[in-house]
Amino acid sequence: MIEWEDFEKVEMRTGTILEVEDFPNVKNPAYKLKIDFGKKGIKKSSAQITNYSKEELVGRQIVAVTNFPPKQIADFMSECLVLGTIHDEGVILLNPDKKVEDGKRIK
């Protein structure tokens, strides 16, 4: 088990996907994302969420971990981790059920 203090270290925040690009030079199919976290700024992420179309993703609000150190993925620096769960049809993204301010922390 983890302690409450451990959980508090993880910054999960709401963000809106601004841009989606194909990411052809990775082992597993993925997209390059640009995500707006409001006052926390815009961050990039690589996400294996190609079961969604690019059109479905642009403008979609998501939840991501924003305080991991950047991670090099092929020729791209990923700055946050978009959260989802694995299902038969691929990754199902976590998102608030109502529109909220980008950058809000998940508690």
VENKA-V802241 format. One record per residue. N is the residue number from 1. RES is the residue in one letter. OMEGA is omega in whole degrees, -180 to 180 (* if undefined). Layout:
# VENKA-V802241
N_RES_OMEGA + N_RES_OMEGA
This chain:
# VENKA-V802241
1_M_175 + 2_I_177 + 3_E_178 + 4_W_-179 + 5_E_177 + 6_D_179 + 7_F_-178 + 8_E_179 + 9_K_-178 + 10_V_178 + 11_E_173 + 12_M_-176 + 13_R_175 + 14_T_177 + 15_G_178 + 16_T_180 + 17_I_-179 + 18_L_-176 + 19_E_177 + 20_V_177 + 21_E_172 + 22_D_179 + 23_F_-170 + 24_P_-173 + 25_N_174 + 26_V_-178 + 27_K_-179 + 28_N_-179 + 29_P_-178 + 30_A_173 + 31_Y_166 + 32_K_-178 + 33_L_168 + 34_K_-171 + 35_I_179 + 36_D_176 + 37_F_176 + 38_G_-179 + 39_K_179 + 40_K_175 + 41_G_-180 + 42_I_180 + 43_K_178 + 44_K_177 + 45_S_168 + 46_S_-177 + 47_A_178 + 48_Q_-177 + 49_I_-176 + 50_T_170 + 51_N_171 + 52_Y_173 + 53_S_178 + 54_K_-179 + 55_E_177 + 56_E_-173 + 57_L_-178 + 58_V_-179 + 59_G_-179 + 60_R_176 + 61_Q_-177 + 62_I_173 + 63_V_-179 + 64_A_170 + 65_V_-173 + 66_T_-178 + 67_N_167 + 68_F_172 + 69_P_177 + 70_P_-178 + 71_K_178 + 72_Q_175 + 73_I_-173 + 74_A_-178 + 75_D_-173 + 76_F_178 + 77_M_179 + 78_S_-173 + 79_E_179 + 80_C_-178 + 81_L_177 + 82_V_-174 + 83_L_177 + 84_G_177 + 85_T_-179 + 86_I_179 + 87_H_-179 + 88_D_-177 + 89_E_180 + 90_G_-179 + 91_V_174 + 92_I_-175 + 93_L_171 + 94_L_178 + 95_N_177 + 96_P_-179 + 97_D_173 + 98_K_178 + 99_K_177 + 100_V_179 + 101_E_176 + 102_D_180 + 103_G_179 + 104_K_-178 + 105_R_176 + 106_I_-179 + 107_K_*
